Amino acid sequence: MLQLIKEDHLDLILEWRNNRRIRDLMINSHKISKTDHLQWFQKYVVPKKIVGLIYSEKKIHLGVVTFRETDKTILEWGFYTAPVAPSGIGTRMCTEALNFAFDKLGASKIIGRVI
């Protein structure tokens, strides 16, 4: 299940994002401070400059997906699973996220950057 990121999710998401396994796979791999994380939330997520989603199964949070508009109906996405997420979570999360982007956000194309 996908739901919009709320302030209640921020500590958990920051913990995941700063995990070495996840940081090493990011374009920006530096450790993020709590202050910077809150500023990101206030600057981008709250005003909906990006759509930030947390993915859960059986009420357990297991991943994050973000979408940013690049050109009308073209969205750039980013995602990662929780460090302890079981195998297969990424596939289920990304499938649901793509359906969400096309069905709910009106995307015509999804793009991503890969390291």
PyMOL commands that set and color helices and strands:
alter all, ss='L'
color gray80, all
select helices_A, chain A and resi 7-17+20-23+34-45+89-103
alter helices_A, ss='H'
color red, helices_A
select strands_A, chain A and resi 2-4+50-57+60-71+74-81+109-111
alter strands_A, ss='S'
color yellow, strands_A
deselect
rebuild
show_as cartoon
